[in-house]
């Protein structure tokens, strides 16, 4: 979140309360915690994405 704020400006507490940081390439498939592999997504969308990867 710190690097995101440094690059794109500070987001409100409400923004981070409604969004989670998502790994574009999941760590279980070789992804890492590098900034370029992370993106904020709405919580409900993140749940769907995670569920899809679990069942992949």
C-alpha positions in Angstrom: 0.0 0.0 0.0 2.9 2.3 0.8 4.4 2.0 -2.7 1.0 2.3 -4.3 0.4 5.5 -2.4 3.9 6.8 -3.4 3.3 6.1 -7.1 -0.4 7.0 -7.4 -1.1 9.3 -4.4 -2.6 8.6 -1.0 -5.8 6.7 -1.0 -8.4 7.2 1.7 -9.0 4.7 4.6 -12.3 4.0 3.0 -10.6 2.9 -0.3 -8.4 0.4 1.6 -11.4 -0.8 3.6 -13.1 -1.6 0.3 -10.1 -3.1 -1.6 -7.5 -5.7 -1.0 -4.1 -6.2 -2.6 -4.2 -9.1 -5.1 -1.3 -11.1 -6.5 -1.7 -11.1 -10.3 0.3 -14.3 -10.5 -0.5 -16.2 -7.3 2.5 -17.1 -5.2 1.5 -20.8 -5.4 2.1 -20.5 -9.2 5.5 -18.8 -8.9 4.3 -15.2 -8.2 6.0 -13.0 -5.8 5.4 -9.9 -3.7 7.0 -7.5 -6.1 5.0 -4.3 -6.7 4.5 -5.2 -10.4 2.7 -8.4 -9.4 0.2 -6.7 -7.1 -2.9 -4.7 -7.7 -5.8 -3.4 -5.6 -9.2 -5.0 -6.3 -12.6 -4.7 -4.6 -13.0 -7.2 -1.8 -15.9 -9.1 -3.4 -14.0 -9.4 -6.7 -10.9 -10.6 -4.8 -13.0 -13.3 -3.2 -14.2 -14.5 -6.7 -10.7 -14.4 -8.1 -9.3 -16.3 -5.2 -12.0 -18.9 -5.4 -11.3 -19.4 -9.1 -7.6 -20.0 -8.5 -8.3 -22.4 -5.7 -10.4 -24.5 -8.1 -8.0 -24.1 -11.0 
